[in-house]
């Protein structure tokens, strides 16, 4: 069947080319391209290779064009009735995707397409397949990404508000003979982080890295007044890393009466090592900041 020839004529080719430029349906555009390539004398096997389709698809387009003309190129699913994925369905899908799965009686927080199909069927009464769900997700602009992990605050909203107000009042009324810092720790990987990627079935991609990964730990404190950053480096994120930072702050402010440090309740901030005051006299408060003197 590789000898099949389709002749559109000059006016027919111009008409098909114009419709191709105006077409926003990928499937219909592909069928127009098959006709144009056939009119230019290319063989079905070459067209299938160029357009990345099967030969069966090329022969099906030829048969439908010969039977019904240009009308045979239109997607016949439009005779199936109203589309299931209409604007109302997409609006509900947008709200569902914007929420978390455990808000809809699932045991996990993140969505899969299978879970979305089941949830949407419960909410709308419309059941669709994975391919239709993929198209629907693209229509609402959804993306497949990696959620950011967070830790929930164990305090009540009122307790958290009282603590934040107390810290804000302390920093706003900070006397000249006192200093205040915001403190935190960070992990640093020397090798770049490899993000998610798309791979074909049976393929395991490899990404070259500079070498064996190593982790470094930094503890830093930023001055409330002048935004200056004081930091120390360590091989482990433990109490000694925090104590070394406190020592650096004490050495930096030998004449300051009090150094206030705003920090979280991470375990290394209130261990027995910290409470034994190994480098200087200081008092540790789990209320949200450390007062050193």
N, C-alpha and C positions, 0 to 999 in steps of 0.2 A: 504493500500500500504506500510505499515511499514515493511512488510516482504521482501522487495526488496533486492536482493543480487547482487553485482557486483564482479566478480573474475578477477583480472588482471594477476594473475600468478606471479612467482618470477621475471622473466625478465621484464614483463610489469610494475611491481611496481618499479623496479630499474630505468627503463626508465622514468616513470612519476616523480619519486623523483628527478632524475637528471634535468629534464626540470623545475621542481619547483624551484630548487636552481638557475638556470640560468635565470628564468623568471623575467622581470621587469614590467609586466602588472599585476596590482592588481586583475583585474577581472579574468584573465586566471589563476593566481595563486590560487585564491579561488576555481575555478572549479577543478584544480588538487587536492587540499586538500579534496574536497568532494569525489572524486574518491578514494583517499587513505584511507579515513575514512570508506567508504563503503566496500573496500577490507578487512579492518581490522574487519568487522563484526558489525560496529555501525549502529544503526537505523537512518533513515532519520530525525526523530524528534529530536534525540540527536545531529546529525550533525548540524541541523539548529540552535540549541541552542548554540553549541560550537562555530560555525563560525559566529553567529549573522546574519543569513540570514533567509529567509522564507522557509517553506517546499516546496513551489512552485518552488523556485530556485533549490532546491536539486532534485526534480522530473524532472525539465527541463533538468538539466545536465545529469541525468540518461537516459532520452529519447534520447537526442542528441548523447550520447556516444554509445547507442545501435544501433542507426540508421547509424551513420557515423564514429564510432570509435573515435580515438584521434582527427581527423580533425574536428569533431563536436564540440570540445571545443573551437576552435578558434573563435574570435569575428567576426560575420557575417557582421558587418558594413564595413569591408574592401572591400566588393563588391559594396559599394555605390559610388565608384569613389574616386577622390582625396579629401583629407581632406580640410575642409574650413579653419581651423586654421593651416596654414602652417607657415614657417619661415618668409615669407614676412608679413603676418598678425601680427605675434608676434612682429616683428620689429616696425611696426606702432603703435601697442598697447603700447609698451614700451615707445615710445616718447609721446604718449597721456597721459599715466599715470604719466609720469614725469612732465607734464605741469599742469596748473590749468584749471578747468572747465570753468571759466569765460573768458579764452582765446579762447574758442570754442563756443562763443555766448550763453553760459548758464548764468543764473542770480546768480549763487552761485560759490564759489571757489573750493569746494570739490566734489569729484566724488562719484557716486553710480554706481552699476553694470548696472542698467537700462540706465543711461546716457551714460555709456561707450558703451553699445550695439548700441544705436542710433548713437553716434558719429562715431564709427567704421564702421557702415553700410554706413554712408555718405562718409567716407574717402576711404573705400575699396570696397564697393558694396556687402559685405558679411554680411548676417544677421545670428546671432547665438542666442541661448537661454542662460538663466542664468547659467545653469549647465556647458555649454561649456565655458562661460566667466569665471566662477570660475576656471576651469581647465587651461584656458589660463593665468589667473593672476598668478596661482601657477607656471606655466612654466617660466614666466619672472621674478619670484622671488619677486612679489609684496606682500606687507603685508597690513593688515588692522589696521592702527594705528590712533593716535590722533594728528592732526597738531598743531604746536606751534603757539600760537597767537602772533602777532607782531603789532607794531604801526608804520605807515609810517611817514617818516620825511617830514615836511611841507616845508622845505627849498629846493631850487634848488641845483643841484649837485655842481655848482660853489660856491654858498654861503656856503654850507657845507664844501667844500674843503678849502675855505679861513678861516673859523672858526677853523677847525682842525689844519691848519698850524699855525695860530696865537697862539693857545694853546700849540702846540708842541714847538714853538719858545720861549714862555714864560717859560715853564718848563725846557727847555734845558739851558737857560741863567739865571736860578734862582740864585740871589745873596745869599751869606752866611747868611745875616740877614733877610731872608725871608723864609717862609715855603709854601709847596703846598700839597694839598690832593685831592684825588678822592672821591666823596661823592655819596651815594645812600641810598634808603630805601628798606626794605623787609618786607613782611607779613609772619608770622609763624603760621601754624595751629598745635595745640597740638595733634589733632587726625590725624592718617595717612590718606593720600589721597587714596581713593578707585578707582582703575583703571577699565577700561572696562573688561567685562568677557563674556564668552559664556554660554548661558542658554537654556534649552529646552523649547518648547512651553508650556505656562501656568505656568512656574516656575519663581518665584522671589526669588533669593538667598539673604541671609542675611549674613553680615560680622560683627562680634563682634568688637566693638571699646572700648578703655579704659574708656570712659565716655563722657560727654557732651563736644562738641568741643568748644575750646576757641581760640581766635586769639590774638597774640602779634605782636607788631610792633617794628622794630629796625631801627635806623638810624646810619650809620657808615661812617667813612672816613678813607682812607688808605693813609699813607704818601708816597709821590713820592720818597723821598730819601731813607728811611730805611724800607718801607713797613709796618710800625707799624700801627695797626688798633685801632682807637678810636671809641667807639660806646655808644649809650644810648638806653634805652628801654622805651616804652610808651604804654598806653592803646588804643591810637588812632593815626593814621597817619595824623597828622595835623601840623600847623605852630609851635606849641609849641614844638613838638618833634624835629623839625629842629633847633629851637632857642636853645634848650638845648644842641644839638650837637655843635652848634657854641660856646656856652659858655664853653663847655668842651675843645674845641680847644684853645680858648683864655686863659683859665687857664693853659693849658699845655705849652703854649709858651708865657710867660709873657714878655720876652725880645725881641721877634721877632717883626720886624717893620711891616711886611705885611704877612698875611696868604692868599694864593690863594686857592680857592676851585673850582675844576672842577665838574660841575653837569649838570643835564638836566633842562628843563623848566617846571618841575612839579609845579602845582599851589601853593603848600605850600611853595615854595622857594621865592615867591615874593608877598605875601599877605601884607595887611596893617599892620598886627601885626609885620611882619619881618621888614617893613620899619620904624616902630616907634622906633627901636633900644632899646628894653626893658632891655637888660643886659649889653651892652657895645656899643661903637660907631663902627658901621660897615656900609659899603655901599654895597647894593645888585645890581648886574648887571645881566640883563636877557641875556646878550651876551654869557653866557655859563659858567661863573665862578663868585664867590663871593670874594670880597676883604675886609678883616676885618682888622681894626687897632685900 
